[in-house]
């Protein structure tokens, strides 16, 4: 993970000046949900409440996709990403269920 790359969902960053818009960065992470998570989620659906197993999976892949964007941005000389957008989807079929997180943003060079 590259902690030196700042990430923002907005098109500008307070107290920073965008010197250069470098390029678009995007990433997709797909991860399967395992049988035990599905069973735990089934009980949650039946009795109500939050599915901690699915929440933890989504949090993990959310972090992975942001780390991937940071790495891409750093590799092209950016020190920030602006306009971050993240989309969560479920891919299912054939008895299989997977989560997909897609992220896109603009890699920029900022001064503090």
C-alpha positions as CSV (number, residue, x, y, z in Angstrom):
1,X,0.0,0.0,0.0
2,X,1.2,3.5,-0.8
3,X,0.3,5.9,2.1
4,X,1.9,8.8,0.3
5,X,-1.0,9.1,-2.2
6,X,-3.9,11.2,-0.9
7,X,-7.4,10.1,-2.0
8,X,-10.5,12.3,-2.2
9,X,-14.0,11.8,-3.5
10,X,-14.2,15.5,-4.4
11,X,-12.7,17.2,-7.5
12,X,-10.5,19.4,-5.4
13,X,-8.7,19.1,-2.1
14,X,-8.7,21.8,0.6
15,X,-5.3,23.5,1.2
16,X,-3.8,21.7,-1.8
17,X,-3.3,22.9,-5.4
18,X,-3.6,20.5,-8.3
19,X,-0.6,21.2,-10.5
20,X,-1.3,18.5,-13.1
21,X,-4.0,16.1,-14.1
22,X,-2.0,13.0,-15.0
23,X,-4.4,10.2,-16.0
24,X,-7.5,8.1,-15.1
25,X,-6.8,5.2,-12.8
26,X,-9.2,2.3,-12.3
27,X,-9.3,-1.1,-10.6
28,X,-11.7,-4.0,-10.1
29,X,-11.5,-6.6,-7.4
30,X,-13.6,-9.7,-7.5
31,X,-13.8,-12.1,-4.5
32,X,-15.9,-15.2,-3.9
33,X,-18.1,-15.5,-0.9
34,X,-17.5,-18.8,0.7
35,X,-20.1,-21.3,2.0
36,X,-19.7,-20.3,5.6
37,X,-20.3,-16.6,4.9
38,X,-23.4,-17.6,2.9
39,X,-24.7,-19.7,5.7
40,X,-24.2,-16.9,8.2
41,X,-25.9,-14.4,5.9
42,X,-28.8,-16.8,5.5
43,X,-29.4,-16.7,9.3
44,X,-29.2,-13.0,9.2
45,X,-31.8,-12.8,6.4
46,X,-34.0,-15.1,8.4
47,X,-33.8,-13.4,11.8
48,X,-32.8,-9.9,10.8
49,X,-29.7,-7.8,11.6
50,X,-26.4,-7.1,10.0
51,X,-24.3,-9.6,8.2
52,X,-20.8,-9.1,9.7
53,X,-19.3,-11.7,7.5
54,X,-20.4,-9.9,4.3
55,X,-19.6,-6.5,5.8
56,X,-16.0,-7.6,6.6
57,X,-15.6,-9.0,3.0
58,X,-16.8,-5.7,1.5
59,X,-14.6,-3.7,3.7
60,X,-11.6,-5.8,2.8
61,X,-12.1,-5.6,-1.0
62,X,-12.9,-1.8,-0.6
63,X,-9.4,-1.4,0.9
64,X,-7.8,-3.6,-1.7
65,X,-9.3,-1.6,-4.6
66,X,-8.2,1.7,-3.1
67,X,-4.7,0.3,-2.5
68,X,-4.6,-0.7,-6.2
69,X,-5.5,2.8,-7.3
70,X,-2.8,4.3,-5.0
71,X,-0.2,2.0,-6.5
72,X,-1.2,2.9,-10.1
73,X,-1.2,6.6,-9.3
74,X,2.2,6.4,-7.6
75,X,3.6,4.5,-10.5
76,X,2.7,7.3,-12.9
77,X,4.0,10.1,-10.7
78,X,0.8,11.2,-9.0
79,X,0.6,12.0,-5.3
80,X,-3.2,12.2,-5.1
81,X,-6.4,10.8,-6.6
82,X,-9.4,13.1,-6.9
83,X,-13.0,12.3,-7.9
84,X,-12.9,8.8,-6.4
85,X,-16.0,6.7,-7.2
86,X,-16.5,3.2,-5.9
87,X,-19.2,0.8,-7.0
88,X,-20.1,-2.5,-5.2
89,X,-21.8,-5.3,-7.2
90,X,-22.7,-8.9,-6.6
91,X,-22.1,-11.4,-9.4
92,X,-24.1,-14.6,-9.0
93,X,-25.1,-17.6,-11.1
94,X,-24.6,-21.3,-11.3
95,X,-24.8,-21.6,-7.5
96,X,-21.9,-19.2,-7.1
97,X,-21.8,-15.8,-5.5
98,X,-19.0,-13.2,-5.8
99,X,-18.5,-9.6,-4.8
100,X,-17.0,-7.1,-7.2
101,X,-15.8,-3.6,-6.3
102,X,-14.9,-1.2,-9.1
103,X,-13.1,2.1,-8.5
104,X,-12.1,5.0,-10.7
105,X,-10.5,8.3,-10.0
106,X,-8.2,10.9,-11.6
107,X,-4.5,10.7,-10.7
108,X,-3.1,14.2,-10.1
109,X,0.1,15.9,-8.8
110,X,-0.7,18.3,-5.9
111,X,1.3,20.7,-3.8
112,X,0.6,21.3,-0.2
